[in-house]
Structures are given as structure tokens and as C-alpha cells.
Amino acid sequence: MYRRRNFLLFAAVVTAASMQASAQTSPIPDFSGVWNHPAFPWFEPPAAGPGPITNLSRWAEQRPAGAAGSAGLPAGTVGISDYDQLVGDYNSPILQPWAAAVVKRFGEMSIAGTTFPNPSNQCWPHPIPFIFKQFTMQMIQQKDRITMLYSGDHEVRRVRMNGSHPSPLKPSWYGDSVGHYEGDALVIDTVGVKTDRPYAMQDLFGTPYTNKLHVVERYRLREYDDVKDALERNKKENWLFNGDVFSNHRGKFLQVQVTIEDEGVFTTPWTATMTYVPTDQLNEGVCAENPHEYYSNKDTDVPKADKPDF
């Protein structure tokens, strides 16, 4: 009896060790390189289930005569997201009432012709997930870390591999990110994004976030047939400001599935994807605080003294 029990225990230990060794020696997918996703806003809505906040103001397709316009505006367009007028869907059931009121207030500013400040146009670090606005990203893989370089304003994310979040956790600009591989996927888990900062928003519509924000990214290399449905949703929702660089590409795509939960803002977790194509280089863009409003081609009113102070 004891011999049989010991044999079964030995067999279980050997099997577990063999499985662990097999997992450790499985090939790690190569995500290294420069990847491009030139679309505003950036998320591809999911095929089903809760998705990101979308724009009530639309471009492109003319509505039938007499039909109401989006966002309460005169009859106009119902095509892709209008990047010149950012009116987040404050009626979305995923928003808690206080967060919906914030999104509505920013939308009213945009309808009135005011470009409200966000991390991008104010040259501040982009929190997660706002940093996905940076459409070009270079991923550098090392044994114990992943480094993600973004084209705009030299922003960098650092991901510790096979670690855990420290406790207590000190909030930071990009949060604390830890990663691991699951088969062909790179999984990145991020918490601790700094809330005590100006322009603490998740997206171009001013959706706020709290210290409960939790973001999980799952990166995979995909073939065209695997991503074509997401690319179609991208074309229907987002402004492809460099044209459609996706549909004619037949090499590898880098697709990330993002799951976002924030009990302080949302009523439910939601998901979306972003699909990248490879590109040649990471061009640098520098953002510097100054009084010139590049989005309106005028200078901000700066207080001026009537006479010298000294």
C-alpha cells in the first residue's frame, strides 16, 4: 500500500517537473520590432460585449433628410469618429453616473468649439490606456523585461517579466507592469497608475480613472485572416489618418487584446483590440509646452503686465 502510494507520488512529481520543463523550453514568440497603428481614436470595438467609449460625433456618411444628427447636433454625418469634435458617449451603460457627467461636460466643450486639455495636447505623460494614442511603438524583448518605446515625446514603458506587483505599491505615471508568456501570447498586467496628476483621463473623451484601474494586455502575432474582422471594425469606427495601411498587408500583424476594469468608473469590465502592422522606423516627436495652440493655429491668451514689475 505504502509502496504504491509512494510510486504514485513519485510519478506525479516527475510528471509535474516534466511539464514545467516543457513549458520553460517552449519557444518565446518574437514581438521585437517597430509596429504602427495610425488610427484615432485607437481602439477597435469588440465583435460582441462591452467595449470602449465611442464618439457620438461622426464624419463621412450623410444621414437621411430630417434625421436627427449625432450628439444632438444638426443632421449631418454618421460615419467614422469625428476627430475634430470629441463627444464621448455619455449614455453608455458601462459608465457610472459621475463618470458619465465628466464625459458629457468635455463633450459639451468640444461641441462649443473648445479644445479641452488632455495629456497629449498639454505635453504631459500619457497614462495607461491613454498611451495607446501613440500610434507607433517599438517593442524590445529581453529575458527579464520588455521595453516599449513610443514615438511621441520619448515615452517609455518598462515591463518586469515573471514578477508580481509590490505591496504596498507606489503609483507612477505608467503604473506598475508585470508580464509573462502564455503559449504564443505576451500578457502584461498593469495597476497603480498615478491619479494625483493633471489630465487624469483614459481616452480622448476625457473618461476619468481611479486607483482601481486594472489593465491587461494580451499581445499575439496574427495572420490576416485572424485579424480581418477587427480591421473592418477599425475602418468603420476610427479615422485612419495615414490611409488604410492594414488591408493590403499580408505579413505578420501584432494584435493586442486589452481588458480594462475600474470599479470606480465602470459598471463592468470591457474589452477592445488594436492591430498593428510592421513599419521601418520609430520617428521621434517632441512635445514642448508653449503658448501656441497647434490645434487651432493661434496663441493662447497669456496674462500681460501693464507695466514692468521692476
C-alpha positions as CSV (number, residue, x, y, z in Angstrom):
1,M,0.0,0.0,0.0
2,Y,2.7,2.4,1.1
3,R,4.9,1.4,-1.9
4,R,2.0,2.1,-4.3
5,R,1.3,5.5,-2.7
6,N,5.0,6.4,-2.9
7,F,5.2,5.3,-6.5
8,L,2.1,7.4,-7.4
9,L,3.6,10.4,-5.6
10,F,6.9,9.9,-7.4
11,A,5.1,9.7,-10.8
12,A,3.1,12.9,-10.1
13,V,6.3,14.8,-9.2
14,V,8.1,13.6,-12.3
15,T,5.1,14.5,-14.5
16,A,4.9,18.0,-13.0
17,A,8.6,18.5,-13.4
18,S,8.4,17.3,-17.0
19,M,5.5,19.7,-17.7
20,Q,7.3,22.6,-16.1
21,A,10.5,21.9,-18.1
22,S,8.4,21.6,-21.3
23,A,6.8,25.0,-20.6
24,Q,10.1,26.6,-19.9
25,T,11.7,25.3,-23.2
26,S,8.7,26.2,-25.4
27,P,9.7,28.9,-28.0
28,I,9.0,32.5,-26.9
29,P,7.2,34.5,-29.7
30,D,9.3,37.3,-31.2
31,F,7.4,40.6,-30.9
32,S,10.5,42.7,-31.3
33,G,10.4,45.5,-33.9
34,V,8.5,48.7,-34.7
35,W,4.8,48.5,-35.0
36,N,2.3,51.0,-36.4
37,H,-1.4,51.6,-35.7
38,P,-2.3,55.0,-37.2
39,A,-6.0,55.4,-36.1
40,F,-7.8,58.0,-34.0
41,P,-9.4,57.1,-31.6
42,W,-7.4,53.9,-31.3
43,F,-9.5,51.0,-30.1
44,E,-11.2,48.5,-32.4
45,P,-14.6,47.8,-30.7
46,P,-15.2,44.1,-29.9
47,A,-17.4,41.9,-32.1
48,A,-19.7,41.5,-29.0
49,G,-19.9,42.5,-25.4
50,P,-19.0,45.7,-23.6
51,G,-16.5,47.9,-25.5
52,P,-14.8,51.3,-25.2
53,I,-16.4,54.7,-25.1
54,T,-17.0,55.8,-28.7
55,N,-17.6,59.2,-30.3
56,L,-21.2,60.5,-30.7
57,S,-19.9,62.9,-33.3
58,R,-19.3,61.3,-36.7
59,W,-17.8,62.1,-40.1
60,A,-18.4,60.8,-43.6
61,E,-21.8,59.2,-44.4
62,Q,-24.7,61.6,-44.9
63,R,-27.8,60.9,-42.9
64,P,-31.3,60.9,-44.5
65,A,-33.0,64.3,-44.7
66,G,-34.8,65.1,-41.5
67,A,-32.9,62.6,-39.4
68,A,-31.5,63.8,-36.1
69,G,-27.8,64.5,-36.0
70,S,-25.4,62.6,-33.7
71,A,-24.6,64.2,-30.3
72,G,-27.7,66.4,-30.5
73,L,-26.2,68.4,-33.4
74,P,-28.0,69.3,-36.6
75,A,-28.5,66.5,-39.1
76,G,-25.1,65.7,-40.6
77,T,-22.8,62.7,-40.6
78,V,-22.9,59.2,-39.1
79,G,-19.7,57.6,-40.4
80,I,-16.4,57.3,-38.6
81,S,-15.4,59.2,-35.5
82,D,-15.1,62.9,-35.9
83,Y,-11.6,63.7,-34.6
84,D,-12.4,67.5,-34.8
85,Q,-15.3,67.0,-32.3
86,L,-14.8,64.6,-29.4
87,V,-18.1,63.9,-27.8
88,G,-17.9,60.7,-25.8
89,D,-21.0,58.5,-25.5
90,Y,-22.0,59.6,-22.0
91,N,-25.1,57.4,-22.3
92,S,-23.0,54.3,-22.4
93,P,-24.2,51.8,-19.8
94,I,-20.6,51.0,-18.8
95,L,-20.2,54.4,-17.2
96,Q,-21.1,55.2,-13.7
97,P,-23.3,58.4,-13.4
98,W,-20.5,60.6,-12.1
99,A,-18.1,59.5,-14.9
100,A,-20.8,60.0,-17.5
101,A,-21.2,63.5,-16.2
102,V,-17.5,64.1,-16.7
103,V,-17.6,62.8,-20.3
104,K,-20.7,64.8,-21.1
105,R,-19.1,68.0,-19.8
106,F,-16.0,67.5,-22.0
107,G,-18.3,66.7,-25.0
108,E,-20.2,70.0,-24.5
109,M,-16.9,71.9,-24.5
110,S,-16.0,70.2,-27.8
111,I,-19.3,71.0,-29.4
112,A,-18.9,74.6,-28.4
113,G,-15.6,74.7,-30.3
114,T,-13.3,74.5,-27.3
115,T,-10.4,72.0,-27.5
116,F,-10.3,70.7,-23.9
117,P,-6.8,69.9,-22.5
118,N,-5.6,66.3,-22.4
119,P,-2.2,64.6,-21.7
120,S,-1.3,64.8,-25.4
121,N,-2.1,68.4,-26.3
122,Q,-0.7,69.6,-22.9
123,C,2.6,67.6,-23.3
124,W,2.1,65.5,-20.2
125,P,3.0,61.8,-19.8
126,H,0.2,59.6,-21.2
127,P,-1.3,57.2,-18.6
128,I,-2.4,53.7,-19.4
129,P,-4.5,53.3,-21.5
130,F,-4.3,56.8,-23.0
131,I,-0.8,56.0,-24.1
132,F,-2.3,53.8,-26.9
133,K,-2.8,57.2,-28.7
134,Q,0.9,56.9,-29.5
135,F,0.3,55.0,-32.8
136,T,3.9,53.9,-33.3
137,M,5.6,51.6,-30.8
138,Q,8.8,49.7,-30.7
139,M,9.0,46.6,-28.5
140,I,12.3,45.4,-27.2
141,Q,12.3,41.9,-25.6
142,Q,14.9,40.8,-23.1
143,K,14.9,37.8,-20.8
144,D,13.8,39.6,-17.7
145,R,12.0,42.7,-19.1
146,I,10.0,44.2,-22.0
147,T,10.7,47.8,-23.0
148,M,8.1,49.6,-25.1
149,L,9.2,52.8,-26.8
150,Y,6.6,55.2,-28.1
151,S,7.1,57.7,-30.9
152,G,5.7,60.8,-29.2
153,D,7.7,62.7,-26.6
154,H,10.1,59.8,-25.8
155,E,7.6,57.9,-23.6
156,V,8.8,54.6,-22.3
157,R,7.1,51.7,-20.6
158,R,9.1,49.0,-18.7
159,V,7.6,45.6,-18.0
160,R,9.1,43.3,-15.5
161,M,8.8,39.6,-16.5
162,N,7.7,36.8,-14.2
163,G,7.3,39.1,-11.3
164,S,4.5,40.4,-9.1
165,H,3.2,43.8,-8.1
166,P,4.8,45.1,-4.9
167,S,2.7,45.7,-1.8
168,P,2.4,48.5,-0.9
169,L,2.5,49.9,-4.4
170,K,3.6,53.4,-5.1
171,P,1.6,54.9,-8.0
172,S,3.5,56.1,-11.1
173,W,2.9,57.7,-14.4
174,Y,2.5,54.5,-16.4
175,G,1.7,52.2,-13.4
176,D,3.4,49.0,-12.4
177,S,3.5,46.5,-15.3
178,V,4.4,42.8,-14.9
179,G,4.4,40.3,-17.8
180,H,4.6,36.6,-18.6
181,Y,4.2,34.4,-21.6
182,E,1.2,32.1,-22.1
183,G,1.9,30.0,-25.1
184,D,2.0,32.4,-28.1
185,A,0.8,35.4,-26.1
186,L,2.6,38.0,-24.1
187,V,0.4,39.0,-21.2
188,I,1.0,42.4,-19.4
189,D,-0.8,43.2,-16.2
190,T,-0.8,46.9,-15.1
191,V,-2.1,48.5,-11.9
192,G,-1.0,51.6,-9.8
193,V,-1.5,54.3,-12.5
194,K,-1.0,57.7,-10.9
195,T,-4.3,59.5,-10.2
196,D,-2.9,62.6,-8.4
197,R,-1.9,64.4,-11.6
198,P,-3.3,66.8,-14.2
199,Y,-5.3,65.4,-17.1
200,A,-6.0,62.0,-15.5
201,M,-8.1,60.5,-18.3
202,Q,-8.2,57.2,-20.1
203,D,-9.2,58.4,-23.6
204,L,-9.7,61.4,-26.0
205,F,-13.2,61.9,-24.5
206,G,-12.0,62.7,-21.0
207,T,-13.2,59.4,-19.4
208,P,-11.6,59.5,-15.9
209,Y,-10.0,56.7,-14.0
210,T,-9.4,55.9,-10.3
211,N,-6.9,53.9,-8.3
212,K,-9.0,50.8,-9.1
213,L,-7.8,50.9,-12.7
214,H,-6.6,47.5,-13.9
215,V,-5.4,46.9,-17.5
216,V,-4.5,43.5,-19.0
217,E,-2.9,43.4,-22.5
218,R,-2.5,40.2,-24.5
219,Y,-0.2,40.5,-27.5
220,R,-0.1,37.9,-30.3
221,L,1.3,37.7,-33.8
222,R,-1.5,37.1,-36.2
223,E,-2.2,36.4,-39.9
224,Y,-4.5,38.5,-42.0
225,D,-7.4,36.0,-41.7
226,D,-7.2,36.2,-37.9
227,V,-7.5,40.0,-37.8
228,K,-9.6,41.0,-40.8
229,D,-12.8,41.3,-38.8
230,A,-11.1,43.6,-36.3
231,L,-9.7,45.6,-39.2
232,E,-13.2,46.1,-40.6
233,R,-14.4,47.3,-37.2
234,N,-11.4,49.7,-37.2
235,K,-12.3,51.2,-40.6
236,K,-16.0,51.7,-39.5
237,E,-15.1,53.4,-36.2
238,N,-11.8,55.2,-36.4
239,W,-10.1,57.8,-38.6
240,L,-7.2,56.2,-40.5
241,F,-5.2,59.4,-40.8
242,N,-2.5,57.7,-42.9
243,G,-5.0,55.9,-45.0
244,D,-5.7,52.2,-44.8
245,V,-2.3,50.7,-44.2
246,F,-3.8,47.5,-42.9
247,S,-6.0,45.8,-45.6
248,N,-3.3,45.2,-48.2
249,H,-0.7,43.9,-45.7
250,R,-0.2,40.1,-45.8
251,G,2.7,39.6,-43.4
252,K,2.5,39.3,-39.7
253,F,0.3,41.6,-37.6
254,L,0.7,42.3,-34.0
255,Q,-2.6,42.3,-32.2
256,V,-3.3,43.3,-28.6
257,Q,-6.5,42.4,-26.8
258,V,-7.0,44.9,-24.0
259,T,-9.2,44.3,-21.0
260,I,-10.0,47.3,-18.8
261,E,-11.7,47.3,-15.4
262,D,-12.1,50.2,-13.0
263,E,-14.7,49.7,-10.3
264,G,-14.6,53.4,-9.6
265,V,-15.6,54.4,-13.1
266,F,-17.2,51.5,-15.0
267,T,-20.1,49.2,-14.2
268,T,-18.4,46.3,-15.9
269,P,-15.0,45.3,-17.4
270,W,-14.8,45.8,-21.2
271,T,-12.5,44.7,-24.0
272,A,-11.1,46.0,-27.3
273,T,-8.3,45.3,-29.7
274,M,-5.6,47.2,-31.5
275,T,-4.0,45.7,-34.6
276,Y,-0.5,46.8,-35.6
277,V,1.4,46.4,-38.9
278,P,5.2,46.5,-39.0
279,T,6.9,49.7,-40.0
280,D,10.5,50.7,-40.8
281,Q,11.4,53.1,-38.0
282,L,10.4,54.9,-34.9
283,N,10.2,58.5,-35.7
284,E,10.6,60.8,-32.7
285,G,8.0,63.5,-32.0
286,V,8.8,66.2,-29.4
287,C,6.1,67.9,-27.4
288,A,7.1,71.2,-25.6
289,E,4.8,73.4,-23.6
290,N,4.4,76.8,-25.2
291,P,1.6,79.3,-25.8
292,H,0.9,78.3,-29.4
293,E,-2.2,76.1,-29.9
294,Y,-1.2,73.8,-32.8
295,Y,-4.8,72.5,-33.0
296,S,-6.3,76.0,-33.6
297,N,-3.2,77.8,-35.1
298,K,-3.4,80.6,-32.6
299,D,-1.7,81.7,-29.4
300,T,-3.2,81.2,-26.0
301,D,-4.1,84.4,-24.1
302,V,-1.2,84.8,-21.7
303,P,-1.5,87.3,-18.8
304,K,0.5,90.5,-19.5
305,A,1.5,93.2,-17.1
306,D,0.6,96.8,-17.9
307,K,4.0,97.9,-16.6
308,P,7.3,96.2,-15.6
309,D,7.5,94.6,-12.2
310,F,10.9,96.1,-11.6
